[in-house]
Amino acid sequence: MARTVVRAARPEERPAAEALVGAAFSAEPPAPRPADGSEDWSDHLPRVAVDEESERVLATSVVRLCGQWWGGRRVPAAALAGVAVDATARGHGVGRALVADTFAAAREAGALVVALIPSTHAFYRKAGCGIAGRRSVYAVGTHDLRDLPRDRSLSYRAATPQDAPRVAELVAAHATRTNGVLDHDRGTGSAVQYVAERDGAVVGWCALGRRPVRPGHGGNYAVTVLDLVGADPAAEFGLWRDLAADEPSAREVHTLVRPGGLLEQHLPRQTDVVEDSTWMLGLLDVPAALAARGYPHGVAGRVVLDVTGHGVLTLDVAAGVARVTDGGTPTVQLGPADLASLYAGHLDPVTARHTGALHGEDDAVGLLRTFFAGPPAVLDRPF
Ligand SMILES: CC(C)(COP(=O)(O)OP(=O)(O)OC[C@H]1O[C@@H](n2cnc3c(N)ncnc32)[C@H](O)[C@@H]1OP(=O)(O)O)[C@@H](O)C(=O)NCCC(=O)NCCS
């Protein structure tokens, strides 16, 4: 195997990098990009592994720098997409070196956590990432949306670039109530984007796409909801309700259904899962990531964590925030991937102790459970 070098990608290497991603994920090619160079990539860090002698691109990855919301606070984050190694170069450590370099570059740029949708859990677990949640896309009957309360005060228009700050505000307000939400991305998969207005103010937004109908389900296409946010419950209901206008061309709306959210509580019947995946989280800077997130109010206590490969740190939680200091006498031992799963509220500490992923006394483990309690984390926008 020739020697490889990992580094930032040069603009002229982008076509070769996109060809690698296309070849690795041929069933889902990357979203088409504008050919006129108008795309804003200032918040993206593209990296490559190249053959040292020929400079041929052997592997590629890209992260988008953004915020991710945890416990009501925005944590500087990186969303990792499109890791692909040329089929001829796999199995020689190229992917591992590229991911380590990408994570280091993201941390250097200020990101404290990294979020990704893996095709290969084992590979990312070795890089310190743990499962953070599920991403289940459901096929909701368009007809069923007709039963939701209509908000007749809403009117719609196509979103413009000038709407981005207000939409980002709506996304952020929603994000403070839940976990795992990424900052608004103006691109949102190059989808059709609408804003909803009430009395001249933007109170909602959605990004929609289309996909072929599932065999036997009728209609001309299925609507896919890439994002949908309302400023208040009436606006959110109204946005869902108005998707029923696509019936009968679209018999189904394919969408994430947030556990415990408005849509889940008001759908009249069970829906089919049409896509199911997990997503993963990595803590790029363990103490800083623990200090940056929010914690449940009313919970106070101290846990001393011994994190494999990172040393011992003391976590003092009070008034919704944590103070993190080096050292202490450990009360809990665990690895970085499991700590990331805990951080996401996906791995329950009591269960983790039972399975051997974590060691600790009852009080410390019980306290950890309360620190990371919260709504299931949903990575709810494409990147
Ligand atoms: C997954 C992929 C990125 C791995 O790259 P690679 O260069 O072959 O991986 P490496 O040789 O660096 O392997 C690093 C470690 O991960 C493990 N690993 C790699 N691919 C794995 C897989 N599919 N399943 C389980 N473990 C895997 C290796 O065994 C190795 O473990 P070790 O450190 O204990 O030796 C590459 O195979 C690829 O591009 N696949 C197609 C696209 C894809 O799946 N991308 C990733 C998801 S977004």
The ligand as an SDF file (V2000), in Angstrom:
LIG
                    3D

 48 50  0  0  0  0  0  0  0  0999 V2000
  -16.1290    2.4190    6.0200 C   0  0  0  0  0  0  0  0  0  0  0  0
  -14.8540    2.9460    5.3470 C   0  0  0  0  0  0  0  0  0  0  0  0
  -14.8620    4.4690    5.4140 C   0  0  0  0  0  0  0  0  0  0  0  0
  -13.6580    2.3710    6.1700 C   0  0  0  0  0  0  0  0  0  0  0  0
  -12.4300    2.8230    5.5960 O   0  0  0  0  0  0  0  0  0  0  0  0
  -11.1430    1.8920    5.5970 P   0  0  0  0  0  0  0  0  0  0  0  0
   -9.9770    2.6800    5.1170 O   0  0  0  0  0  0  0  0  0  0  0  0
  -11.4310    0.6270    4.8650 O   0  0  0  0  0  0  0  0  0  0  0  0
  -11.0220    1.5540    7.1660 O   0  0  0  0  0  0  0  0  0  0  0  0
   -9.6980    1.3220    8.0210 P   0  0  0  0  0  0  0  0  0  0  0  0
   -8.8100    0.3650    7.3070 O   0  0  0  0  0  0  0  0  0  0  0  0
   -9.0910    2.6400    8.3760 O   0  0  0  0  0  0  0  0  0  0  0  0
  -10.3180    0.6720    9.3370 O   0  0  0  0  0  0  0  0  0  0  0  0
  -10.2640    1.2640   10.6180 C   0  0  0  0  0  0  0  0  0  0  0  0
  -10.8700    0.2810   11.5980 C   0  0  0  0  0  0  0  0  0  0  0  0
  -12.2900    0.1690   11.3540 O   0  0  0  0  0  0  0  0  0  0  0  0
  -12.6420   -1.1810   11.0780 C   0  0  0  0  0  0  0  0  0  0  0  0
  -13.6120   -1.2180    9.9850 N   0  0  0  0  0  0  0  0  0  0  0  0
  -13.5260   -0.6350    8.7790 C   0  0  0  0  0  0  0  0  0  0  0  0
  -14.6300   -0.8780    8.0400 N   0  0  0  0  0  0  0  0  0  0  0  0
  -15.4240   -1.6420    8.8140 C   0  0  0  0  0  0  0  0  0  0  0  0
  -16.6960   -2.2360    8.6230 C   0  0  0  0  0  0  0  0  0  0  0  0
  -17.3670   -2.0950    7.4750 N   0  0  0  0  0  0  0  0  0  0  0  0
  -17.2330   -2.9460    9.6460 N   0  0  0  0  0  0  0  0  0  0  0  0
  -16.5480   -3.1230   10.8130 C   0  0  0  0  0  0  0  0  0  0  0  0
  -15.3290   -2.5720   11.0480 N   0  0  0  0  0  0  0  0  0  0  0  0
  -14.7820   -1.8460   10.0600 C   0  0  0  0  0  0  0  0  0  0  0  0
  -11.3380   -1.8340   10.6160 C   0  0  0  0  0  0  0  0  0  0  0  0
  -11.3500   -3.2240   10.8640 O   0  0  0  0  0  0  0  0  0  0  0  0
  -10.3120   -1.1130   11.4620 C   0  0  0  0  0  0  0  0  0  0  0  0
  -10.2720   -1.6860   12.7610 O   0  0  0  0  0  0  0  0  0  0  0  0
   -8.8970   -1.8240   13.5770 P   0  0  0  0  0  0  0  0  0  0  0  0
   -8.5080   -0.4150   13.9020 O   0  0  0  0  0  0  0  0  0  0  0  0
   -9.2860   -2.5960   14.7940 O   0  0  0  0  0  0  0  0  0  0  0  0
   -7.9210   -2.4870   12.6820 O   0  0  0  0  0  0  0  0  0  0  0  0
  -14.7140    2.4700    3.8930 C   0  0  0  0  0  0  0  0  0  0  0  0
  -14.7900    1.0760    3.8520 O   0  0  0  0  0  0  0  0  0  0  0  0
  -15.7380    3.0150    2.9290 C   0  0  0  0  0  0  0  0  0  0  0  0
  -15.4950    4.0330    2.2970 O   0  0  0  0  0  0  0  0  0  0  0  0
  -16.9030    2.3460    2.7840 N   0  0  0  0  0  0  0  0  0  0  0  0
  -17.9840    2.7950    1.9180 C   0  0  0  0  0  0  0  0  0  0  0  0
  -18.6460    4.0830    2.4260 C   0  0  0  0  0  0  0  0  0  0  0  0
  -19.0110    4.0540    3.9070 C   0  0  0  0  0  0  0  0  0  0  0  0
  -19.5220    3.0820    4.4150 O   0  0  0  0  0  0  0  0  0  0  0  0
  -18.6740    5.1590    4.6190 N   0  0  0  0  0  0  0  0  0  0  0  0
  -18.7590    5.2650    6.0470 C   0  0  0  0  0  0  0  0  0  0  0  0
  -20.0940    5.6270    6.5590 C   0  0  0  0  0  0  0  0  0  0  0  0
  -20.6730    7.2760    6.2860 S   0  0  0  0  0  0  0  0  0  0  0  0
  1  2  1  0
  2  3  1  0
  2  4  1  0
  2 36  1  0
  4  5  1  0
  5  6  1  0
  6  7  2  0
  6  8  1  0
  6  9  1  0
  9 10  1  0
 10 11  2  0
 10 12  1  0
 10 13  1  0
 13 14  1  0
 14 15  1  0
 15 16  1  0
 15 30  1  0
 16 17  1  0
 17 18  1  0
 17 28  1  0
 18 19  1  0
 18 27  1  0
 19 20  2  0
 20 21  1  0
 21 22  1  0
 21 27  2  0
 22 23  1  0
 22 24  2  0
 24 25  1  0
 25 26  2  0
 26 27  1  0
 28 29  1  0
 28 30  1  0
 30 31  1  0
 31 32  1  0
 32 33  2  0
 32 34  1  0
 32 35  1  0
 36 37  1  0
 36 38  1  0
 38 39  2  0
 38 40  1  0
 40 41  1  0
 41 42  1  0
 42 43  1  0
 43 44  2  0
 43 45  1  0
 45 46  1  0
 46 47  1  0
 47 48  1  0
M  END
$$$$
